[in-house]
């Protein structure tokens, strides 16, 4: 599921109790090291695949810049956060650089938080 679909589903469900909603809530607790906004609302999560039956979670995400100093360690930070979610049995984070991140990927909440309107 890509992030546009995720945001639409998230808006419709609010803080629902299914595994996807819990994973999204967890991702919203992880903040970008350079911009004070969580990685989900910042638009760094490109794809999120959650298997409710097995508890497997796969995330394709990026960082705001390829030269980010936490590029080596940040995927493990995100994996650890997701593994703490009840119902998750395995988590895999893949760091991708294509397409490059732009500010246009940020949610409305992130733009408001950063005063970008």
NUGU-502600 format. One record per residue: residue number from 0; x, y, z of N, C-alpha, C, CB in turn. Coordinates in pm, 1 decimal. Atoms other than C-alpha are relative to their C-alpha. Glycine has a CB too. Layout:
REM residues N
> NUM, X, Y, Z, X, Y, Z, X, Y, Z, X, Y, Z
...
This chain:
REM residues 117
> 0, 85.7, -116.4, 0.0, 0.0, 0.0, 0.0, 90.7, 123.3, 0.0, -97.7, -0.6, 123.1
> 1, -84.7, -118.5, 2.0, 156.4, 333.5, -96.7, -50.4, 103.6, 100.3, 4.9, 60.1, -141.3
> 2, 34.5, -93.7, -106.5, 150.9, 635.7, 133.2, -125.2, 80.8, -30.1, 114.8, 93.3, 24.7
> 3, 124.3, -71.5, 29.1, -130.0, 814.4, -51.2, -119.6, -82.8, 46.3, -11.2, 31.7, -151.4
> 4, 106.5, 89.8, -45.7, -351.8, 512.2, 9.8, -0.6, -9.3, 151.5, 16.6, -139.9, -61.4
> 5, -10.0, 9.4, -146.0, -223.5, 490.8, 367.2, -65.2, 118.9, 66.5, 145.8, -10.1, 43.6
> 6, 57.2, -119.2, -61.9, -316.9, 848.9, 447.4, -151.2, 2.9, -16.0, 61.3, 125.9, -60.3
> 7, 144.6, 4.8, 18.4, -663.6, 802.3, 296.6, -62.7, -99.0, 96.9, -35.0, -37.6, -144.5
> 8, 54.6, 100.8, -91.2, -721.0, 484.2, 497.4, 11.8, 47.1, 143.7, 72.1, -134.8, -18.0
> 9, -23.0, -48.9, -135.5, -573.8, 642.7, 810.0, -103.7, 106.5, 36.1, 143.0, 57.0, 13.7
> 10, 99.5, -104.0, -26.2, -804.7, 943.4, 779.1, -137.4, -61.7, 22.7, -5.4, 100.2, -116.6
> 11, 131.2, 62.2, -11.8, -1105.5, 715.6, 738.8, -13.1, -80.5, 129.0, -26.2, -89.4, -119.8
> 12, 7.8, 87.4, -115.8, -1016.2, 486.8, 1031.2, 25.0, 69.8, 132.3, 96.6, -110.2, -15.3
> 13, -35.8, -64.2, -126.0, -891.6, 735.5, 1284.9, 98.2, -86.5, 75.2, -124.5, 26.9, 85.7
> 14, -93.4, 79.4, -78.6, -725.9, 542.8, 1564.5, -53.2, -141.4, 19.7, 26.1, 66.3, 135.5
> 15, 56.0, 133.7, -5.7, -879.5, 206.9, 1480.0, 94.5, -100.1, 63.1, -37.1, -45.5, -137.2
> 16, -77.2, 95.9, -74.8, -760.6, -108.2, 1648.8, 70.9, -104.6, -82.8, -86.4, -66.1, 94.5
> 17, -65.4, 105.4, 76.3, -631.3, -316.2, 1357.8, 151.5, 19.5, -2.9, -55.2, -4.2, -142.3
> 18, -146.1, -0.8, -2.5, -263.8, -397.1, 1310.6, 58.0, 114.8, -81.7, 53.7, -132.1, -51.9
> 19, -50.0, -110.5, 81.9, -211.1, -145.3, 1029.9, -6.3, 131.3, 77.3, -80.5, 11.2, -130.8
> 20, 14.6, -124.6, -75.6, -344.0, 137.8, 1246.6, 102.1, 7.4, 114.1, -143.0, 12.3, 56.0
> 21, -98.0, 1.1, -109.5, -119.9, 30.4, 1536.8, 141.6, 22.9, -51.5, -6.5, -132.8, 76.1
> 22, -132.7, -21.6, 59.6, 185.5, 19.2, 1309.2, 16.5, 146.9, -37.9, 20.2, -90.8, -124.8
> 23, -7.0, -141.9, 36.1, 106.5, 367.1, 1174.4, 17.5, 85.0, 125.3, -126.9, 43.3, -77.3
> 24, -16.2, -74.1, -126.2, 66.9, 494.6, 1531.1, 143.5, -9.4, 49.7, -96.8, -53.6, 107.7
> 25, -139.5, 17.7, -43.1, 410.4, 349.3, 1613.2, 94.0, 82.0, -87.4, 40.0, -149.0, -4.5
> 26, -85.7, -77.6, 90.3, 568.0, 508.2, 1304.3, -7.2, 149.0, 32.0, -40.3, -24.3, -146.4
> 27, 15.3, -141.4, -35.5, 432.3, 841.9, 1420.8, 76.3, 36.9, 127.9, -147.7, 33.1, 17.1
> 28, -82.6, -29.9, -117.9, 653.2, 811.3, 1732.2, 148.0, 10.2, -35.6, -19.8, -107.4, 107.1
> 29, -138.7, -6.2, 46.2, 973.7, 797.3, 1523.8, 18.5, 130.6, -75.1, 36.3, -122.8, -90.6
> 30, -20.2, -131.9, 59.6, 1107.1, 1141.0, 1435.7, 125.2, 5.2, -86.4, 8.3, 105.6, 108.4
> 31, -114.2, -23.6, 86.2, 1336.3, 1242.4, 1154.3, 108.1, 69.3, 81.6, -39.6, 84.7, -124.3
> 32, -106.2, -61.2, -80.1, 1676.4, 1333.9, 1300.5, 30.4, 146.0, -35.2, 124.6, -80.2, -14.9
> 33, -31.5, -136.1, 42.3, 1692.8, 1661.2, 1105.3, -118.8, 94.4, 0.6, 58.4, -2.8, -135.9
> 34, 121.5, -81.5, 5.3, 1331.4, 1781.9, 1087.0, -90.6, -49.7, 112.9, -72.1, -9.6, -142.2
> 35, 76.9, 44.8, -117.8, 1115.2, 1774.6, 1402.3, -143.6, -44.9, -30.5, -4.9, 111.1, 100.7
> 36, 129.5, 54.4, 38.7, 830.8, 1577.8, 1242.2, 17.1, -151.3, -9.8, -51.9, 62.2, -136.4
> 37, -10.5, 146.0, 7.0, 753.1, 1205.8, 1258.8, 13.7, -46.3, -145.1, -123.1, -66.1, 65.6
> 38, -32.1, 49.8, 133.8, 859.1, 992.1, 963.4, -123.6, -30.7, -83.9, 84.5, -123.7, 11.1
> 39, 121.4, 31.5, 74.8, 503.1, 895.8, 867.8, -59.1, 127.6, -61.7, -103.9, -69.1, 91.8
> 40, 57.6, -124.8, 50.7, 365.7, 1250.8, 837.4, 96.8, 77.5, -87.8, -44.1, 87.0, 115.1
> 41, -100.2, -64.2, 84.6, 690.6, 1366.7, 681.9, -0.2, -60.0, -140.5, 139.2, -13.2, 62.8
> 42, 8.4, 63.9, 131.6, 619.6, 1127.8, 394.8, 120.8, -85.5, -32.6, -16.6, 104.3, -106.3
> 43, -117.7, 82.9, 24.0, 931.6, 917.3, 439.6, -35.8, -146.8, -21.8, 96.1, 12.4, 116.2
> 44, 44.5, 138.0, 20.2, 732.0, 591.6, 439.9, -67.4, -7.2, -136.4, -97.7, -47.1, 114.6
> 45, 52.7, 10.0, 135.4, 675.5, 504.1, 75.1, -98.8, -115.0, -14.0, 113.4, -17.3, -99.0
> 46, 89.4, 114.7, 6.1, 514.8, 161.2, 118.6, -2.0, -68.2, 135.8, 43.5, -99.1, -111.1
> 47, 17.3, 69.0, -126.2, 379.4, -26.7, 416.4, -86.6, -122.2, -26.1, -63.3, 93.2, 108.4
> 48, 72.8, 124.2, 20.8, 278.1, -392.0, 390.2, -12.4, -69.0, 134.6, 71.1, -91.7, -104.9
> 49, 27.6, 62.7, -129.1, 115.0, -543.1, 699.6, -85.4, -123.7, -24.4, -71.4, 99.5, 97.8
> 50, 74.7, 124.6, 10.5, 5.8, -906.2, 706.9, -61.1, -28.8, 136.8, 91.5, -118.5, -48.1
> 51, 68.7, 18.1, -128.2, -255.5, -935.0, 982.5, 13.8, -142.2, 54.6, -146.9, 34.6, -15.1
> 52, -6.4, 139.4, -45.5, -235.1, -1316.0, 994.6, 136.6, -37.3, 55.8, -34.7, -93.1, -113.8
> 53, -134.3, 39.8, -43.0, 141.6, -1361.2, 1018.9, 64.9, 102.5, 92.8, 88.3, -21.7, -120.9
> 54, -62.1, -106.1, -79.1, 222.5, -1028.2, 1183.4, 125.2, 55.9, -63.8, 32.8, -50.8, 136.8
> 55, -116.8, -50.8, 71.6, 489.8, -955.9, 921.7, -26.2, 141.4, -52.1, 37.0, -93.9, -116.5
> 56, 10.1, -137.4, 47.5, 550.7, -589.8, 840.9, 121.9, 31.0, -85.5, -11.6, 100.1, 118.8
> 57, -107.6, -42.6, 89.0, 756.0, -464.6, 546.9, -20.8, 147.2, -31.6, 3.8, -86.0, -131.0
> 58, 6.7, -144.9, 21.9, 836.5, -96.2, 507.0, 105.9, 39.4, -100.9, 19.1, 78.6, 133.1
> 59, -94.6, -64.7, 92.1, 995.1, 82.9, 213.0, -5.0, 147.7, 34.6, -35.9, -26.7, -154.4
> 60, -4.0, -140.5, -40.7, 1109.3, 425.0, 322.2, 127.0, 65.5, -50.9, -9.2, 13.1, 153.0
> 61, -116.2, -76.6, 40.3, 1356.0, 697.7, 244.6, 38.6, 92.7, 113.1, -27.2, 79.1, -129.7
> 62, -39.5, -106.9, -91.7, 1534.8, 977.1, 426.6, -4.9, 130.6, -77.0, 142.9, -25.1, 60.5
> 63, 12.8, -128.6, 68.7, 1523.7, 1347.4, 350.8, 117.5, 29.2, -91.9, -13.7, 111.1, 100.9
> 64, -117.6, -20.8, 84.3, 1874.7, 1335.0, 200.2, 84.4, -126.7, -1.1, 83.6, 121.1, 49.7
> 65, -81.7, 121.2, 7.7, 2094.5, 1048.9, 74.9, 122.8, 4.1, 91.8, 44.6, -21.8, -142.7
> 66, -118.6, -13.1, -84.5, 2388.6, 1183.1, 277.3, -31.8, 8.7, 148.3, 77.5, 120.9, -40.5
> 67, 41.3, -9.1, -139.6, 2194.0, 1169.0, 602.9, 92.0, -86.0, 86.7, -147.8, -44.1, 16.5
> 68, -95.7, 73.8, -82.4, 2433.5, 1066.3, 880.7, -56.7, -123.4, 69.8, 55.8, 91.0, 102.1
> 69, 58.3, 116.7, -66.1, 2187.7, 811.6, 1025.1, -48.1, -107.2, -99.5, -116.2, 43.9, 87.6
> 70, 48.4, 92.1, 102.8, 2130.1, 626.5, 696.7, 29.3, -146.0, 34.2, 62.5, 34.5, -133.8
> 71, -34.7, 138.6, -32.8, 2304.3, 314.3, 828.0, -78.7, -52.7, 119.4, 148.7, -10.9, 28.4
> 72, 61.5, 46.3, -124.0, 2134.7, 300.2, 1168.5, -151.4, 21.5, 7.7, 64.5, 68.7, 114.8
> 73, 140.5, -36.5, -13.0, 1789.6, 450.2, 1112.3, -97.3, -112.7, -34.2, -28.5, 117.1, -87.2
> 74, 92.6, 110.4, 27.1, 1624.4, 145.8, 947.2, -16.3, -93.1, 120.9, 48.7, -80.2, -120.6
> 75, 9.8, 85.4, -119.5, 1704.9, -59.7, 1259.5, -82.6, 67.6, 108.8, 140.5, -33.7, 54.1
> 76, 80.7, -74.7, -96.9, 1552.0, 213.1, 1476.6, -148.4, -15.8, -31.7, 39.3, 149.7, 0.0
> 77, 139.5, 13.8, 42.7, 1229.7, 194.9, 1273.9, -47.1, -144.4, 21.4, -16.1, 41.0, -149.5
> 78, 35.3, 140.7, -21.1, 1230.6, -187.3, 1281.0, -28.6, -27.6, 147.6, 113.0, -91.9, -50.0
> 79, 18.4, 22.1, -144.0, 1270.8, -188.8, 1660.0, -131.6, 58.8, 49.1, 116.4, 61.0, 78.5
> 80, 125.0, -64.7, -39.5, 981.4, 52.6, 1700.4, -120.2, -83.2, -43.7, -8.7, 141.2, -59.9
> 81, 111.6, 78.0, 53.5, 751.8, -158.1, 1480.6, -9.3, -135.3, 70.4, 15.9, -19.9, -152.1
> 82, 1.1, 128.9, -69.6, 855.0, -481.9, 1653.5, -63.9, 8.7, 138.0, 141.1, -52.9, 12.9
> 83, 63.0, -19.4, -130.4, 724.5, -334.6, 1979.5, -152.6, 4.2, -7.0, 50.7, 127.4, 62.1
> 84, 145.2, -6.7, 17.2, 370.8, -319.7, 1834.2, -60.7, -137.8, 24.5, -36.7, 51.4, -141.9
> 85, 69.7, 125.7, -26.0, 137.0, -588.7, 1967.4, -52.5, -58.3, -130.5, -115.7, 21.0, 100.1
> 86, 45.3, 66.4, 120.5, 68.3, -840.0, 1691.3, 103.1, -7.4, -109.5, -118.6, 67.6, -51.1
> 87, -107.0, 4.0, 100.1, 388.2, -776.3, 1494.2, 99.6, -108.2, 39.7, 70.9, 139.0, -13.1
> 88, -94.9, 107.4, -27.7, 608.5, -1084.1, 1468.5, 134.2, 21.4, -69.4, -58.5, -132.5, -42.6
> 89, -123.0, -27.9, 73.5, 864.5, -959.5, 1215.5, -14.5, 134.0, -69.8, 31.8, -113.0, -102.3
> 90, 1.1, -129.3, 69.3, 960.9, -624.5, 1066.2, 125.8, 11.6, -84.9, -9.4, 118.4, 101.5
> 91, -111.7, -22.0, 90.9, 1179.5, -542.0, 770.0, -14.3, 139.6, -58.4, 4.7, -108.7, -112.8
> 92, -0.5, -134.9, 55.6, 1272.4, -189.2, 664.9, 103.0, 5.9, -111.6, 30.4, 106.5, 109.8
> 93, -89.1, -18.2, 114.3, 1419.3, -123.8, 322.0, 12.4, 149.1, -27.0, -52.5, -76.2, -126.4
> 94, -26.0, -140.4, 29.7, 1580.1, 214.6, 261.9, 15.1, 15.1, -150.9, 127.5, 51.4, 74.7
> 95, -3.1, -22.8, 144.6, 1518.4, 340.9, -93.7, 22.2, 148.5, -27.2, -131.7, -49.0, -67.2
> 96, -28.6, -139.9, 34.5, 1621.6, 658.5, -271.6, -76.6, 45.9, -123.5, 149.0, 18.8, -22.9
> 97, 74.0, -35.5, 119.5, 1390.5, 651.1, -572.5, -147.0, -31.6, 22.4, 54.8, -74.9, -124.0
> 98, -24.7, -139.3, 37.0, 1180.2, 853.0, -597.1, 60.0, 78.6, 116.3, -129.8, 66.4, -46.7
> 99, -56.8, -82.6, -105.6, 1371.7, 1118.9, -407.4, -111.2, 66.7, 81.5, 94.1, 106.4, -59.8
> 100, 96.7, -66.8, -86.7, 1188.4, 1268.5, -110.0, -6.7, 148.5, -34.7, 37.3, -19.4, 149.1
> 101, 19.7, -143.5, 14.4, 1040.0, 1615.8, -155.3, -100.6, 44.5, 105.7, -48.9, 37.0, -144.3
> 102, 95.4, -53.4, -97.7, 837.8, 1841.3, 73.9, -144.6, -26.9, -37.6, 20.4, 148.0, 15.9
> 103, 136.4, 28.1, 46.8, 532.3, 1763.7, -137.5, -54.3, -130.3, 58.9, -2.8, -7.3, -153.1
> 104, 43.3, 127.9, -57.9, 520.3, 1418.6, 29.9, -53.4, 16.3, 142.1, 115.6, -99.3, -0.1
> 105, 42.1, -21.3, -138.4, 446.6, 1571.7, 371.3, -151.7, 8.8, 11.0, 63.8, 126.8, 56.0
> 106, 143.6, -10.8, -26.0, 100.3, 1542.8, 520.1, -33.6, 145.4, 33.5, -43.4, -95.4, 116.3
> 107, 45.5, -134.0, -37.6, -107.8, 1852.6, 588.0, 39.1, 31.3, 144.7, -153.0, 12.1, -18.1
> 108, -37.5, -19.6, -141.0, -39.9, 1803.7, 960.9, 147.3, 37.9, 12.8, -28.6, -127.6, 81.7
> 109, -142.8, -31.5, -4.3, 336.3, 1809.4, 899.5, 25.9, 141.6, -50.2, 80.0, -101.0, -83.4
> 110, -18.7, -135.6, 53.8, 312.0, 2124.7, 689.1, -46.4, 104.8, 102.1, -77.9, 16.9, -134.0
> 111, 48.3, -91.5, -104.2, 106.9, 2292.4, 962.7, 99.9, 10.6, 113.6, -135.6, -46.3, 54.0
> 112, -94.4, 2.0, -111.4, 355.6, 2186.1, 1229.2, 125.2, 81.1, -32.8, 38.1, -144.2, 34.9
> 113, -121.6, -72.3, 41.8, 641.8, 2336.8, 1029.4, -30.4, 141.4, -51.0, 72.7, -78.9, -109.2
> 114, 37.7, -133.3, 46.1, 446.0, 2651.3, 932.8, 22.8, 19.8, -148.8, 76.6, 103.7, 76.3
> 115, -28.5, -5.4, 143.0, 468.8, 2573.3, 562.5, -122.5, 32.1, -85.5, 58.3, -130.4, -44.2
> 116, 116.7, -38.7, 79.7, 130.0, 2714.8, 454.4, 1.7, 146.0, -27.6, -128.8, -37.4, 69.4
